[in-house]
């Protein structure tokens, strides 16, 4: 009975919130009020997840991203915001902050704040040296050929999709490492080189994903809330250094004191979420220019992309909007994609989907589901700031890799057993 009362209260709050959206038209003051509420519920989400390290990592990233957007575009603005103005008006940005508030309030309200034991998501690595070596060779291939080494500029980066999908190879290499000291050390060396190369070519998100992957696999038992908060601050410092470097691709005149002063002056704002939020605004502005049929075509093209890829331009909302309506630098927060397809109801769908995934983490039992949860966690920068495709396609590719590795593992183990059996018959037992 108590649970029913709480759920009813939460549903009433969401309905009242939607009613407020209808009553109060967008204005600078109204937008600031909703921005404050969005920041508040982002903090509530982080607080409710404090006893669950996996969810805390996701909540911390969502809070920091929302903080950067709200401070950069609503509280301060000016040079701290994005220098694009085609759709930056009170009405569009008013809808954008309402979408954020609706999304994060539903996730925060319906997240179950129970403690999740480390063991529930801890991967138990298998021992297959042959597969491990093969995956490491593949990682080295991606390290060399997964970068566009041509001319670079101040915003675009040189990381290819192949470089990003190396995360799945890292995960599977860890899965077959047997967690021996030598193999883990080898994997860490390769990961460090991947991160440094990503930084050198101006990337940050892929590096962040690699770091998240290592945290929830290799260093899972060392994680704590304190560790994440301190590591988060150091990450902001490194992110700021890379941001300054990317403006000219030179380390001249970059020193730690200037970086810290710049962080303080910029209120610790991360510019990537701000650029992604502008893409969100272009999604919102495009909705009124399209029919419901075209928007549904986009959704079904998106579904096709998950499984087989798609040549339908409108399936990639951000690219479609850039090519036909409004310029942006890429990205778009998860809820704006669902808004593009289904309006306000779509935002509710996206929030329910995320809170469902967060709540099932505590019930994970199978090997693949643990791998899937790890993918869900380290992909948060992509699925929250760029596209919901990263909620589904990496999981599917991870499943295919998992099945292939399990099959190869069985074959190699069977071959090893056969060799041992033949050796015993011939009088040459294995030493």
C-alpha positions in Angstrom: 0.0 0.0 0.0 2.9 2.4 0.9 4.5 1.7 -2.5 1.2 2.5 -4.3 0.9 5.8 -2.5 4.5 6.8 -3.4 4.1 5.8 -7.0 0.8 7.8 -7.2 2.5 10.8 -5.7 5.3 10.6 -8.3 2.8 10.3 -11.2 0.9 13.3 -9.9 4.1 15.3 -9.7 4.8 14.5 -13.4 1.3 15.4 -14.4 1.5 18.7 -12.5 4.8 19.4 -14.1 3.3 18.9 -17.6 0.5 21.2 -16.6 3.0 23.9 -15.6 4.6 23.5 -19.0 1.3 24.3 -20.6 0.4 27.2 -18.3 3.7 29.1 -18.2 4.9 30.3 -21.6 8.7 30.5 -22.2 10.4 33.6 -21.0 13.8 34.3 -19.5 12.5 34.1 -16.0 10.4 31.0 -16.5 13.3 29.3 -18.3 15.6 30.1 -15.4 13.1 28.6 -12.9 12.8 25.4 -14.9 16.6 25.3 -15.2 17.0 25.5 -11.4 14.5 22.6 -11.1 16.4 20.5 -13.7 19.6 21.1 -11.8 17.9 20.2 -8.5 16.6 16.9 -9.8 20.0 16.1 -11.3 21.4 16.4 -7.8 18.5 14.3 -6.4 19.5 11.6 -8.9 23.1 11.7 -7.8 22.1 11.6 -4.1 19.8 8.6 -4.6 22.5 6.6 -6.4 25.2 7.3 -3.7 25.0 3.6 -2.5 25.4 2.1 -5.9 28.8 2.8 -7.6 27.6 1.8 -11.2 24.6 4.1 -11.1 26.6 6.8 -9.3 29.0 7.0 -12.2 26.1 7.5 -14.7 24.4 10.0 -12.4 27.6 12.0 -11.9 28.0 12.3 -15.7 24.4 13.3 -16.2 24.6 15.9 -13.4 27.9 17.4 -14.7 26.5 17.6 -18.2 23.3 19.2 -17.1 25.2 21.6 -14.9 27.4 22.6 -17.8 24.4 23.2 -20.0 22.4 25.1 -17.4 25.3 27.3 -16.3 26.7 27.8 -19.8 23.4 28.6 -21.5 20.9 29.8 -18.9 22.7 31.2 -15.8 25.7 32.9 -17.4 25.5 32.6 -21.2 27.6 35.0 -23.4 31.0 33.7 -24.2 30.4 30.7 -21.9 27.6 29.5 -24.2 27.9 28.2 -27.8 28.7 30.8 -30.4 25.8 29.8 -32.7 22.5 31.7 -32.7 20.3 30.3 -35.5 17.9 28.6 -33.1 19.1 30.1 -29.8 15.9 31.9 -28.8 13.7 32.0 -25.7 11.0 29.7 -27.2 13.3 26.9 -28.5 15.5 27.0 -25.4 12.4 27.1 -23.2 11.2 23.8 -24.7 14.7 22.4 -24.4 15.0 23.0 -20.6 11.4 21.7 -20.1 12.5 18.5 -21.9 15.5 18.2 -19.7 13.5 18.8 -16.5 10.8 16.2 -17.5 13.5 13.6 -18.3 15.7 14.0 -15.3 12.8 14.4 -12.8 11.2 11.1 -14.0 14.6 9.3 -13.7 15.3 10.8 -10.3 11.8 10.1 -8.9 11.5 6.5 -10.1 15.1 5.3 -9.5 15.1 2.7 -6.7 17.7 3.9 -4.2 18.8 0.4 -3.0 22.4 -0.6 -2.5 24.0 -2.6 -5.3 26.8 -5.0 -4.4 30.0 -4.9 -6.4 29.6 -8.7 -7.0 26.4 -8.2 -8.9 28.1 -6.6 -11.9 31.7 -7.9 -11.4 32.8 -9.8 -14.5 34.7 -13.0 -13.9 37.3 -13.2 -16.7 37.8 -16.5 -18.5 41.3 -17.7 -19.4 42.0 -18.0 -23.1 45.4 -16.8 -24.1 44.9 -17.4 -27.9 41.8 -15.3 -28.0 43.3 -12.6 -25.8 46.3 -12.3 -28.1 44.1 -12.1 -31.2 42.0 -9.3 -29.6 45.1 -7.4 -28.6 46.4 -7.6 -32.2 43.1 -6.3 -33.4 43.4 -3.4 -30.9 46.8 -2.5 -32.2 45.4 -2.5 -35.8 42.7 -0.1 -34.7 45.2 2.0 -32.9 47.1 2.6 -36.1 44.3 2.7 -38.7 41.4 4.0 -36.6 42.4 7.6 -36.9 42.0 10.1 -39.7 45.5 11.6 -39.8 44.8 14.4 -42.2 44.2 18.1 -41.4 42.6 18.9 -38.1 40.7 21.9 -36.8 39.6 23.4 -33.5 36.3 21.5 -33.1 36.1 18.4 -35.2 38.2 15.4 -34.1 39.9 12.7 -36.1 38.5 9.7 -34.3 36.6 7.2 -36.6 33.7 4.9 -35.6 36.2 2.0 -35.7 38.3 3.7 -32.9 35.1 4.0 -30.8 34.1 0.4 -31.3 37.5 -0.6 -29.9 35.8 -0.3 -26.5 34.0 -3.6 -27.2 37.3 -5.2 -28.1 38.9 -3.9 -24.9 35.9 -5.3 -22.9 36.1 -8.8 -24.6 39.9 -8.8 -24.2 39.4 -8.3 -20.4 36.7 -11.0 -20.4 39.2 -13.6 -21.8 42.3 -12.3 -19.9 42.0 -14.7 -17.0 42.8 -11.5 -15.0 46.5 -12.5 -14.9 48.9 -9.7 -14.0 50.8 -9.8 -17.3 47.7 -9.7 -19.5 46.0 -6.9 -17.5 49.2 -4.9 -17.6 49.4 -5.4 -21.4 45.8 -4.3 -21.7 46.4 -1.2 -19.6 49.4 -0.1 -21.7 47.3 -0.4 -24.9 44.5 1.5 -23.2 46.9 4.3 -22.1 48.2 4.7 -25.7 44.6 4.8 -27.0 43.8 7.6 -24.6 46.9 9.6 -25.3 46.4 9.3 -29.1 42.7 10.4 -28.6 43.9 13.4 -26.7 46.5 14.3 -29.3 43.9 14.3 -32.0 41.5 16.4 -30.0 39.2 13.7 -28.8 37.8 13.5 -25.2 34.6 11.4 -25.2 36.3 8.2 -26.4 39.0 8.6 -23.8 36.4 9.1 -21.1 34.7 5.9 -22.2 37.9 3.9 -22.0 38.6 5.3 -18.5 35.0 4.4 -17.5 35.5 0.9 -18.9 38.7 0.4 -16.9 37.1 1.7 -13.7 34.2 -0.8 -13.9 36.3 -3.8 -14.8 40.0 -3.6 -13.8 39.5 -1.2 -10.9 36.0 -2.0 -9.9 36.8 -3.1 -6.3 38.8 0.1 -5.7 35.9 2.4 -6.6 34.1 4.5 -4.0 32.1 7.7 -4.0 35.1 9.7 -2.7 37.3 8.1 -5.5 34.8 9.1 -8.2 34.5 12.7 -6.9 38.2 13.2 -6.7 38.7 11.5 -10.1 35.9 13.6 -11.5 37.7 16.8 -10.6 41.0 15.6 -12.0 39.1 14.6 -15.2 37.7 18.1 -15.5 41.3 19.5 -15.3 42.5 17.1 -18.0 39.5 17.8 -20.1 40.2 21.6 -19.8 43.8 21.0 -20.9 42.7 19.0 -23.9 40.1 21.7 -24.7 42.8 24.4 -24.6 45.2 22.2 -26.7 42.4 21.6 -29.2 41.9 25.3 -29.9 45.3 25.5 -31.5 46.8 22.0 -31.4 49.7 23.4 -29.5 50.8 23.2 -25.8 52.4 26.6 -25.9 51.2 28.9 -23.2 49.3 26.1 -21.5 50.2 25.6 -17.8 48.4 24.2 -14.8 47.8 27.6 -13.2 46.2 29.1 -16.3 44.1 26.0 -16.6 42.8 26.2 -13.0 42.1 29.9 -13.4 40.3 29.3 -16.6 38.2 26.5 -15.0 37.2 28.9 -12.2 36.4 31.7 -14.6 34.3 29.3 -16.7 32.5 27.9 -13.6 33.9 24.4 -14.3 31.7 24.2 -17.4 32.4 21.4 -19.9 31.8 22.7 -23.5 30.9 19.4 -25.1 27.4 19.2 -23.4 26.8 22.8 -24.5 27.5 22.0 -28.2 25.3 18.8 -27.9 22.5 20.9 -26.3 22.6 23.3 -29.3 22.1 20.2 -31.5 19.1 19.4 -29.2 17.7 22.9 -29.9 18.0 22.3 -33.7 16.1 19.0 -33.3 13.3 20.9 -31.5 13.2 23.6 -34.1 12.9 21.1 -36.9 9.9 19.2 -35.4 7.4 21.9 -36.6 8.8 21.7 -40.2 8.1 17.9 -40.5 5.0 15.8 -40.8 4.3 13.0 -38.4 4.9 10.6 -41.3 8.4 11.9 -41.8 9.2 11.7 -38.1 7.9 8.1 -37.9 10.0 7.3 -41.0 13.0 8.6 -39.0 12.1 6.3 -36.1 11.8 3.2 -38.2 15.0 4.1 -40.0 16.6 4.3 -36.5 15.4 0.9 -35.6 16.8 -0.5 -38.9 20.1 1.1 -38.1 20.4 -0.8 -34.8 20.3 -4.2 -36.6 21.4 -3.8 -40.2 22.4 -0.1 -40.6 20.4 2.2 -42.7 20.9 4.4 -45.8 17.8 6.5 -44.9 19.1 10.0 -44.2 16.3 11.0 -41.8 17.3 8.0 -39.6 20.2 10.0 -38.3 18.3 13.1 -36.9 21.3 15.3 -36.4 22.8 14.8 -39.8 19.3 15.2 -41.4 18.8 18.4 -39.6 22.2 19.8 -40.6 21.7 18.8 -44.2 18.2 20.3 -44.5 17.5 22.9 -41.8 19.9 24.1 -39.2 23.6 23.8 -38.7 25.0 22.1 -35.6 28.3 20.5 -34.6 26.7 17.1 -33.8 25.2 15.4 -30.9 21.8 15.9 -29.3 20.7 14.8 -25.9 18.8 11.5 -25.7 15.4 13.1 -24.9 15.5 15.4 -28.0 15.6 12.4 -30.3 12.6 10.9 -28.7 10.9 14.3 -28.8 11.6 14.5 -32.5 9.9 11.1 -33.0 7.0 11.2 -30.6 6.7 14.7 -29.0 6.4 15.1 -25.2 5.3 11.4 -24.9 8.6 10.5 -26.4 10.5 12.2 -23.6 8.6 10.2 -21.1 9.4 7.0 -23.0 13.2 7.9 -23.0 13.1 8.6 -19.2 11.2 5.4 -18.4 13.7 3.4 -20.6 16.7 4.8 -18.7 15.2 4.4 -15.3 14.2 0.8 -16.2 17.8 0.0 -17.2 19.2 1.6 -14.1 16.8 -0.4 -11.9 17.6 -3.8 -13.4 21.3 -3.5 -12.7 20.8 -4.9 -9.2 19.2 -8.1 -10.7 21.9 -9.0 -13.2 23.0 -12.6 -13.1 24.1 -14.0 -16.5 27.6 -13.4 -17.9 26.3 -11.5 -21.0 24.0 -9.3 -18.9 27.0 -8.2 -16.8 28.9 -7.4 -20.0 25.8 -5.5 -21.2 25.6 -3.4 -18.0 29.3 -2.5 -18.4 28.6 -1.4 -22.0 25.6 0.6 -20.8 27.7 2.4 -18.2 30.8 3.3 -20.3 28.6 4.4 -23.2 26.8 7.0 -21.1 28.7 10.0 -22.7 27.5 8.7 -26.1 23.9 7.8 -25.4 23.2 10.8 -23.2 24.9 13.5 -25.3 24.9 12.2 -28.8 22.4 9.5 -29.8 20.2 6.8 -28.3 21.7 4.5 -31.0 24.5 3.9 -28.4 22.0 2.4 -26.0 21.3 -0.4 -28.5 23.9 -1.0 -31.2 26.9 -1.6 -28.9 24.8 -4.0 -26.9 23.9 -5.9 -30.0 27.5 -6.0 -31.3 28.6 -6.9 -27.8 26.2 -9.9 -27.9 27.6 -11.0 -31.3 31.2 -10.8 -30.0 30.2 -12.6 -26.8 28.7 -15.5 -28.8 31.7 -15.7 -31.1 34.2 -15.7 -28.2 32.2 -18.3 -26.3 32.2 -20.5 -29.5 36.0 -20.0 -30.0 36.6 -20.7 -26.3 34.7 -24.0 -26.5 36.6 -25.0 -29.7 40.0 -24.2 -28.2 39.2 -25.9 -24.9 38.0 -29.0 -26.8 41.1 -29.0 -28.9 43.3 -28.7 -25.8 41.4 -31.6 -24.2 41.8 -33.7 -27.3 45.6 -33.0 -27.4 45.9 -34.0 -23.8 43.9 -37.2 -24.4 46.0 -38.2 -27.4 49.2 -37.5 -25.4 48.0 -39.8 -22.7 47.2 -42.6 -25.2 50.7 -42.3 -26.7 52.4 -42.5 -23.3 53.4 -38.9 -23.4 51.4 -37.3 -20.7 51.3 -33.5 -20.5 53.9 -32.2 -18.1 
